[in-house]
Amino acid sequence: MAIANEHITHYREHGFAVVENFLAPALLAAAREEIEALLPGWLDYADNPQAPKPDHWNEPGRSRRTLRFPFVGRALNDITLHPDLQDFAKLMTGGEDIVCEQSDLTYKCRGHYADSEQVMHLDYMNHTLVYPPDLPKYWQTAFLLYYSDVSIDQAPTAVTSWQAYRDELLWPAAHTRDERPALYDKEVKVTVPAGSLLAYSMRTFHRGTAFQADGARVGHFISYAPKNPRWMGIVGWPEQGVHAGFASWMVQASPAERALVGFPDPGDPYWTEETRAGVAARFPGIDLSVY
């Protein structure tokens, strides 16, 4: 299902929207195939919790930050830069140019180090150096795609509508149940089939919930931000530049796709005879004709 007007309206009124079956079946299948190569056994266990847990399922020190764009293969990269995600994020800013600021896989199962009842919180603490104003031109949009079914027992994300705190200063950015019981009493738990999407704002209270039965959940965090404010962004894509996979993606990407991760636009003053030669040397095979 594409993002429809009803989802846009709900987001603008409540600070989040749930789009069931967002991914086309063929793209979902291709993404799951790539995830199997990256996280062997996790989707099988999510589909069948009676099966053994994946090998090294609770390996200390392993983080989703190690499973970050660009990915080997095409499907997860295409999903990261999905036109519908771009269009939605840009619409929420009122038409500002945008960049992709985050794309990494998330996975957990019952008993996993990430299996916990989180407190209600806002994500802006690690997405901006300042405070997220209620001005669309500064709105960052976060997406959580689910690659496995999420039932009420399988750690659904809980989210609370803006209507519960619309006129409040959003500080502190986290509250326990004892501090703000209404945030928890009014939460909605996102139970959806694989391929579905949760979109939410940096001004939207939400939390991860714990597993109530055996099982796993595999998802994909993707977020977009307005291009111009330099105080926004959860990761710096240049740190990925040391990895061979980044160079491979850079060579095959279009100029528009490169721009979404901060690459200089055609016509930017950055481009000189020297910089074109240097970029060509760093990324052998890249087509710089438009620059």
C-alpha positions in Angstrom: 0.0 0.0 0.0 1.4 3.4 -0.9 1.4 6.3 1.6 -2.1 7.8 1.2 -3.7 11.1 2.1 -5.2 9.4 5.2 -1.7 8.6 6.4 -0.5 12.2 5.8 -3.5 13.6 7.6 -3.0 11.2 10.6 0.7 12.1 10.8 0.0 15.9 10.8 -2.6 15.5 13.6 -0.9 12.8 15.7 2.8 12.8 14.9 2.9 9.3 13.4 1.3 7.1 10.8 1.2 3.4 10.2 1.1 2.1 6.7 0.4 -1.6 6.4 2.0 -3.6 3.6 4.0 -0.6 2.4 6.6 -2.7 0.6 5.6 -4.5 -2.6 5.8 -8.3 -2.2 8.7 -8.7 -4.6 10.7 -6.0 -2.9 10.0 -7.4 0.6 11.1 -10.8 -0.6 14.3 -9.4 -2.1 15.0 -7.5 1.2 14.5 -10.6 3.3 16.9 -12.5 1.1 19.6 -9.9 1.7 18.8 -9.9 5.4 19.3 -13.6 5.6 22.8 -13.2 4.2 23.5 -10.5 6.8 21.7 -12.0 9.8 21.5 -15.8 9.1 18.6 -17.4 10.8 16.9 -14.3 12.3 14.0 -14.2 9.9 13.5 -17.9 10.1 13.3 -17.6 13.9 10.9 -14.7 13.7 8.7 -16.7 11.4 8.9 -19.8 13.6 9.7 -19.1 17.3 9.6 -22.8 18.1 12.8 -23.2 16.0 16.2 -22.8 17.6 17.5 -19.2 18.1 20.0 -18.0 15.5 23.7 -18.8 16.2 25.4 -16.0 18.2 22.0 -14.5 18.8 23.2 -12.5 21.8 26.7 -11.8 20.8 28.2 -9.2 23.1 29.2 -5.9 21.5 27.4 -6.4 18.2 25.3 -3.4 17.3 22.9 -2.5 14.5 25.5 0.3 13.7 27.5 -2.5 12.0 24.6 -3.2 9.6 24.3 0.2 8.0 23.8 1.6 4.5 25.1 1.0 1.9 24.3 -2.7 2.1 25.6 -5.5 -0.1 22.9 -6.1 -2.8 20.3 -3.7 -4.0 17.0 -4.2 -2.2 17.9 -2.6 1.1 19.6 0.3 -0.6 16.6 0.8 -2.8 14.3 0.8 0.3 16.6 3.3 2.0 16.1 5.7 -0.9 12.5 4.7 -1.6 10.8 7.6 -3.5 7.7 7.4 -1.3 9.9 7.9 1.8 11.6 10.8 0.2 8.3 12.3 -0.9 6.7 11.9 2.5 9.7 13.4 4.4 9.9 16.3 2.0 6.2 17.0 2.2 6.5 17.1 6.0 9.1 19.9 5.7 6.9 21.9 3.4 9.1 21.2 0.4 12.6 21.7 1.8 15.5 19.8 0.1 16.2 16.7 2.2 19.0 14.2 2.9 19.0 10.7 4.3 20.6 10.8 7.7 20.2 7.2 8.8 19.7 3.7 7.5 20.5 0.6 9.6 19.0 -2.7 10.4 17.6 -3.5 13.9 17.0 -6.9 15.3 16.2 -8.4 18.6 14.5 -11.5 20.2 13.3 -12.6 23.6 16.2 -12.5 26.0 18.4 -10.4 23.6 20.3 -7.5 25.2 17.9 -5.2 23.3 14.8 -6.9 24.7 13.5 -4.4 27.3 10.7 -2.1 28.2 11.9 1.3 27.2 10.7 4.5 28.8 8.7 6.9 26.7 11.1 9.1 24.8 11.8 11.4 21.9 14.5 10.6 19.4 15.8 14.2 18.9 18.5 13.8 21.5 20.7 12.0 19.1 19.3 13.5 15.8 20.0 17.2 16.5 22.3 19.3 18.5 19.4 21.6 19.5 15.7 21.4 20.1 13.1 20.3 17.4 10.8 23.3 16.8 7.2 22.9 15.7 8.1 24.4 12.4 7.9 22.1 9.4 11.0 23.4 7.7 13.0 21.8 10.5 11.1 18.5 10.7 13.1 15.3 10.6 11.1 12.2 9.8 11.9 8.7 11.1 10.7 5.5 9.5 10.7 2.0 11.0 10.1 -0.8 8.4 9.3 -4.2 9.7 10.6 -7.3 7.8 8.9 -9.7 10.2 5.3 -9.9 11.4 4.8 -7.9 14.7 2.1 -9.3 17.0 1.2 -7.9 20.4 3.7 -10.4 22.0 6.5 -9.6 19.6 7.9 -6.4 21.0 5.6 -3.9 19.1 6.7 -0.3 19.1 4.4 1.9 21.3 3.6 5.4 20.2 1.6 8.2 21.8 -0.3 10.9 19.8 0.8 14.5 19.8 -2.7 15.3 21.1 -1.6 14.2 24.6 1.1 16.8 24.8 0.6 19.2 21.9 1.2 22.5 23.7 4.0 21.3 26.0 7.7 22.1 26.0 9.2 18.7 25.0 11.7 18.6 27.8 12.7 16.3 29.4 12.9 14.1 26.4 12.1 10.9 28.4 9.6 10.0 31.1 9.1 7.0 33.2 5.6 5.6 33.7 5.5 7.0 37.2 6.4 10.5 36.0 4.0 10.6 33.1 1.4 7.7 33.3 -0.8 9.4 30.7 1.9 8.9 28.0 1.7 5.2 28.6 -2.0 4.9 29.1 -2.7 6.5 25.7 0.0 4.6 23.7 -0.8 2.7 20.6 1.1 -0.5 20.0 2.0 -1.0 16.3 1.1 -4.6 15.4 1.5 -5.1 11.7 2.4 -7.7 9.0 5.9 -7.8 7.5 6.5 -5.1 5.0 4.7 -2.5 7.0 5.9 1.0 7.9 5.8 3.3 11.0 6.5 6.9 10.3 7.0 9.3 13.3 8.4 12.6 14.2 11.3 13.7 16.5 8.5 15.4 18.5 6.6 12.1 19.0 6.8 10.1 22.2 7.4 6.4 21.6 9.1 3.4 23.1 10.2 -0.1 22.4 8.4 -2.8 24.4 9.6 -6.2 25.6 8.8 -9.6 24.2 6.0 -11.4 25.9 6.6 -14.7 24.1 9.4 -16.4 22.2 10.2 -14.8 18.9 12.2 -12.2 17.0 11.7 -8.8 15.3 13.7 -7.6 12.4 13.3 -4.0 11.2 15.0 -1.1 9.4 15.4 2.4 10.8 15.6 5.1 8.1 15.4 8.8 8.7 15.5 12.0 6.6 16.3 15.6 7.5 16.2 19.0 5.9 19.4 19.4 3.9 20.5 22.8 5.0 20.6 22.8 8.9 24.1 21.4 9.8 23.0 20.7 13.4 20.9 17.6 12.3 21.9 14.1 11.6 22.4 10.9 13.6 25.3 9.5 11.6 28.0 11.0 9.4 28.2 9.2 6.1 31.9 10.0 5.6 32.8 7.4 8.3 31.4 4.8 6.0 33.8 5.9 3.3 36.5 3.6 4.5 34.5 0.5 3.6 34.7 -1.1 0.2 30.9 -1.4 0.0 30.5 2.4 0.2 32.8 2.9 -2.8 30.9 0.2 -4.8 27.6 1.9 -4.0 29.0 5.4 -4.9 30.1 4.2 -8.4 26.7 2.8 -9.3 24.5 5.4 -7.7 22.9 8.2 -9.6 23.8 11.9 -8.9 20.4 12.3 -7.2 21.1 9.3 -4.9 24.5 10.5 -4.1 23.1 13.9 -3.1 20.8 12.3 -0.6 23.9 11.3 1.5 25.5 14.7 1.1 27.6 14.3 -2.0 28.2 17.7 -3.8 25.6 18.6 -6.4 26.5 19.2 -10.1 27.6 22.8 -10.4 28.6 23.1 -6.8 31.8 25.3 -6.4 33.4 22.3 -4.8 34.0 20.9 -8.3 37.3 21.8 -9.9 39.8 20.0 -12.1 41.6 18.8 -9.0 38.5 17.6 -7.1 37.2 15.7 -10.1 40.5 14.0 -10.5 40.7 13.2 -6.8 37.1 11.8 -6.6 37.7 9.7 -9.8 40.9 8.3 -8.2 39.1 7.5 -5.0 36.1 5.8 -6.7 37.4 4.1 -9.9 34.7 3.8 -12.5 32.5 6.7 -11.2 30.9 8.8 -13.9 31.6 12.4 -13.2 30.5 13.8 -16.5 27.6 15.7 -14.9 29.9 17.4 -12.4 
